[in-house]
Amino acid sequence: MIRPNHAMKSFEEFKASREKMDPSTRNMSAHQWEQAYAAYRSSREHARSGRSSSSREGSSRKRSSSRSGAQGMHAPSTLSASGALKACVRAESAYADLRLIINLLAWIILGAVVIVTILQVVMFPLPAATGAALLSGAIQAMGVIVLKLIVHVIIDIPDIALYRASQAQRAVEAHDSPAEQ
């Protein structure tokens, strides 16, 4: 995929900042870098279009619809401001692997809770014991889901701090670059 010089420079800056944030990204393939950069650009354009006027929204909608036809990309449906921020932060996240592990562990634990609950229902056929087993299983499943969500919030805290720092750095660079020309 050939990009114009100014976009290539943006890609290189993106790649350098990601490698600075997370050294393990040095092992990413070219295709993975393209996907990460496409997600980054999509989230930036979506965040920008939320603040633009209605005339600019029409043109950005045309751009995003033409890009959405590319392989492996889709334009996000309507996202709230917090959803767009979360998507942008997670696109630059240094903890994507940890988030995947947490999700996997949550599903394994939920499966174990369901199996134990079913075994309790089968082993104790009394109505009171069955009701207690089902209630206990439901409470444990809700606890696992709530704990997973809390862990994701905790994982997002350093990502949000990093996102804010990079936004501040970009603002300073944007402010300084016209003076250099």
PyMOL commands that set and color helices and strands:
alter all, ss='L'
color gray80, all
select helices_A, chain A and resi 5-21+23-27+30-49+54-67+81-91+96-123+127-180
alter helices_A, ss='H'
color red, helices_A
deselect
rebuild
show_as cartoon
